């Protein structure tokens, strides 16, 4: 095996491992890193063991994981009947929070949902409930992101083994 191939194979493994760890952290783009590592592995094998179709399926799962990660907080708020202002606030808070690192990613959707709900209904206790539901949504989204990342690895492994 050529040295460059060994280096690229090690990089593929590191991307997948880092992506799986990153799937637990809201700041690290876990599923995209997993996808890049799996794609690199398929490419290194000239798509013989893992076909281009499988890679496209993995890309679709990656996009689904990204979408779930972005809207999870808003879905949590919506689940308890939050106003459209709270849902918009949660999504806006998630987007703004990205620029403030881990605290922003955790607090952004909560603050956005609370602010939106308070603007809509002027009820601080209800707004706090909506903020909590937003956090629950984010937790469920994180679990889905981890699950989808593991599904991607399993699909790749099955394609490679079969």
Residue, then its C-alpha position, 0 to 999 in steps of 0.5 A: x500500500x502506498x504511503x499516501x493511501x495509508x495517510x488518507x485511510x488514517x484520515x478517513x478513520x479520524x474523520x469518522x471517529x471525530x464525527x461520531x464524537x462531534x455528534x454529541x457536541x452541538x458545536x462540532x459538525x458530527x454527521x458531515x465529518x462522518x460523511x467525509x470520512x466515509x466518502x474518503x473510504x469509498x473513494x480510496x476503494x474506487x467505489x468497488x466495495x461501497x458504491x456511489x449509490x451508497x455514498x449518495x444515500x449517506x449524503x442524504x442521511x447527512x442532510x437529514x441530520x443537519x436539518x434535524x439539528x437546525x430545527x430540533x429546538x423549534x420543533x420542541x417549542x412547537x410541540x407544546x403549542x408555542x406561538x409562531x414567534x417562539x418557534x421563529x425565536x428558537x430558530x433565530x437563536x440557534x442561528x445566532x448562537x452558532x457564532x458564540x460557541x458552545x454557550x451560544x449553541x446551548x443558550x441561543x435557542x432557549x433565549x430566542x424561544x423565551x423572547x419570542x413567546x414573551x413578545x407574543x403572549x407577555x407571560x414569563x412563566x409560559x415563555x420559560x416553559x417554551x424555553x425548556x421545551x426548546x431545550x428538550x427538542x435540542x436534546x432529542x435532535x442531538x440523540x437523532x444526530x448521533x443515531x443517524x451518524x451510527x446508521x451511516x457507519x453501519x450502512x457503510x460497513x454493511x456495503x463494504x462487507x457485503 
